[in-house]
Amino acid sequence: MSKHRNTPRPRRHRTKDATTRKRFIDYPRRGRGRLRRWLPSWRQVLCVVTLCVGCLAGLFAWAYAAFDIPDENAAARQEANTYYWSDGSQMVSLGALNRNIVRLSDVPDSVENAVIAAENESFYRDSGVSFQGIVRAAASAVQGEETQGGSTITQQYVKNTYLSQEQTVSRKVKEFVISLKVDRTKSKQEILQGYLNTSWFGRGAYGIEAAAQAYYGIPAKKLDPSQGAMLAALLKGAELYDPSTSASNHDRAVDRWKWILDRQVKVGLMSRADRDAYRTFPEPRKQSTSTNLGGQTGYLVDVANKYIKQRTLLTDQELAHGGYKIYTTFDKNRMRKLSTAVEGVLSKNIDPGKREADKGVQVGAASVRPSDGAILALYGGPDATKHFTNNADTSGVPVGSAFKPFVLASALENGARPRGGDRQDVSPDTYYGDDGALRTASDGAGPDDSHPTLRQALTTGGNATYVTLGRDVGLEKVRETAVNTGLLKESMAELEQTFPVGTSTPSAIRMAEAYGTFVRHGLQNDPYSVTRLLKDGTSIGGFESRAKPRRALEKDVADRVADTLREAGTKSAADMDADAAERIGPFAAGRTGDQDRLRSAWFVGATDELSTAVMMFRTSPDEPRLLPMSDVGGDTTQRGNVFPARIWADYTSAR
């Protein structure tokens, strides 16, 4: 054996350099294969998880210490909305006290159970927040299933009472933290009572008591389990689940109502026997309106609110919170004159007790200022608290021959192709010859009663002429011209043979605005009803500055149509008070005529200062369709089509 066998080898001294020095974090990991070097070790994973948890815990601890339970916000104390006339005087103040606080002991257990099952079935077990609820809501949304929301009842109560409705991360963090503190400082009964008294149920109702009155006309303590389930359905969004609003809303409400009743059985809040007792949907009563919305006021508020929501994306719920000052374009004096004119003509000529043909007669009217599109006056019906449809802003009444000016304007602008030939220019003095060709007086034999010019056909009727003209111009082009001048595309009828003679159903507001385009030399302004919107003294933008007028028609085209309509207006004066017609002065007018077979009567008259549309039609609660206008007003009329012209004349000549 070697004598050096047991002698230890001398240790080799290792030099520390940049390549051998041990790193603080060994990542990518040295000494591993190409793939494994990029896979973190369990120690590294554990360190990262621990660090993240620690950061979140620290952030939560900071937030919990930083956010105290604040005082109740303004939304929990509903204010009024105030509407003003165009002269700045107050029109109406709405919504100040539509909330009645009730004790939880006055709310039936079945209603409480319906709300808990619908919104937060773990309410009495959770700590005010629910991670499971958030995950469950997200998962169900992905799967397209019906389920509870991600927020607990406590969180919704906190949002309603202490915070704003804004959808921001900071607000959600505050909501989460404050909900934990509220759950520790208030009893579940206090929280549920507060939630039921602050929640929005639609129809201007905040709280379960106001909702019970609004939908069923009874106090909350008299609600049965079925009614309670219907009201609980509204918490998902009253604008989508009020069954009286539309057929689709009704279907959604019924489905949600069934689901809530079944859900109560599933979570042990209702027995199967009790559930089986409620198989018929508890239809709420029709929506009623506060008496201070009586007469025309409710229709004005309706138009203003629609415009606000269109311009600002505010919802009905946000508007109902109150506190808004709304300055409108409505002229108090013109409103009075228009209502007086309508009611005067109806009282003198329409007698439902005497004539069957006079039953169900309705009127809608609107006045617009052509220079900028401001809606100055409207007549929506006899009383907004009794007749809920706003006749001035409704689409559903065929416009008849009052649509012909749009056909003429399209022909002047685009020309026509008679019998599929070449497109040729058209003028108001063009007429169709025996051979179907378009001619003018210079072509030889002039027009006669059997071959009226476009001007004559517009004034005296001439439906056949305009049916042919619309076909030769192109129905698509006619529709395009009508929409460009201000009519809404969704109010346009199917493009079939009679489309040129008024099967479309624009509103009176839109007809008045579109005729204003003719007298405004082809410049179009969308109608508007609000000039300023203030909240807490701060102006909400989008109302003070309006878009400049848009060129809808060439000036020459618009002027020729307006001139032609002035001749039609002169003829229509025969149906008016002659003295009144003289006081009105020059105006452009279109109307339904004796050849119209539609169940409505229209008169639209425009001057440089004012464009007004008046329509009359008949309905019956038992008939989904419009009723005939023939014999309305007795034997002295033809289809009742003289009355809109008389209303227009009385209104525009009033002093």
HELIX and SHEET records of a PDB file:
HELIX    1   1 ARG A   36  TRP A   38  5                                   3    
HELIX    2   2 TRP A   42  ALA A   66  1                                  25    
HELIX    3   3 ALA A   74  ALA A   76  5                                   3    
HELIX    4   4 LEU A  104  ASP A  106  5                                   3    
HELIX    5   5 ASP A  109  GLU A  119  1                                  11    
HELIX    6   6 PHE A  131  GLN A  143  1                                  13    
HELIX    7   7 ILE A  153  TYR A  162  1                                  10    
HELIX    8   8 VAL A  169  THR A  185  1                                  17    
HELIX    9   9 LYS A  188  THR A  198  1                                  11    
HELIX   10  10 ILE A  208  TYR A  216  1                                   9    
HELIX   11  11 ALA A  220  LYS A  222  5                                   3    
HELIX   12  12 PRO A  225  LEU A  234  1                                  10    
HELIX   13  13 ALA A  238  TYR A  241  1                                   4    
HELIX   14  14 ALA A  247  LYS A  266  1                                  20    
HELIX   15  15 ARG A  272  ASP A  276  1                                   5    
HELIX   16  16 THR A  291  LEU A  293  5                                   3    
HELIX   17  17 THR A  297  THR A  312  1                                  16    
HELIX   18  18 ASP A  316  ALA A  320  1                                   5    
HELIX   19  19 LYS A  332  ASN A  349  1                                  18    
HELIX   20  20 GLU A  356  ASP A  358  5                                   3    
HELIX   21  21 ASN A  391  ASP A  393  5                                   3    
HELIX   22  22 GLY A  400  PHE A  403  5                                   4    
HELIX   23  23 LYS A  404  ASN A  414  1                                  11    
HELIX   24  24 PRO A  418  GLY A  420  5                                   3    
HELIX   25  25 ALA A  441  ASP A  443  5                                   3    
HELIX   26  26 LEU A  454  THR A  460  1                                   7    
HELIX   27  27 ASN A  463  VAL A  473  1                                  11    
HELIX   28  28 LEU A  475  THR A  485  1                                  11    
HELIX   29  29 LYS A  489  SER A  491  5                                   3    
HELIX   30  30 PHE A  499  VAL A  501  5                                   3    
HELIX   31  31 ALA A  508  VAL A  519  1                                  12    
HELIX   32  32 LYS A  555  SER A  572  1                                  18    
HELIX   33  33 ALA A  573  ASP A  575  5                                   3    
HELIX   34  34 ALA A  578  ILE A  584  1                                   7    
HELIX   35  35 PHE A  643  SER A  653  1                                  11    
SHEET    1   A 5 GLN A  90  LEU A  94  0                                        
SHEET    2   A 5 ASN A  81  TYR A  84 -1                                        
SHEET    3   A 5 TYR A 324  THR A 328  1                                        
SHEET    4   A 5 VAL A 530  LYS A 535 -1                                        
SHEET    5   A 5 THR A 538  SER A 539 -1                                        
SHEET    1   B 5 ILE A 375  TYR A 379  0                                        
SHEET    2   B 5 VAL A 361  VAL A 368 -1                                        
SHEET    3   B 5 SER A 611  ARG A 618 -1                                        
SHEET    4   B 5 ALA A 601  ALA A 606 -1                                        
SHEET    5   B 5 ALA A 588  ARG A 591 -1                                        
SHEET    1   C 2 TYR A 431  TYR A 432  0                                        
SHEET    2   C 2 LEU A 438  ARG A 439 -1                                        
SHEET    1   D 2 LEU A 523  GLN A 524  0                                        
SHEET    2   D 2 ARG A 550  ARG A 551 -1                                        
END                                                                             
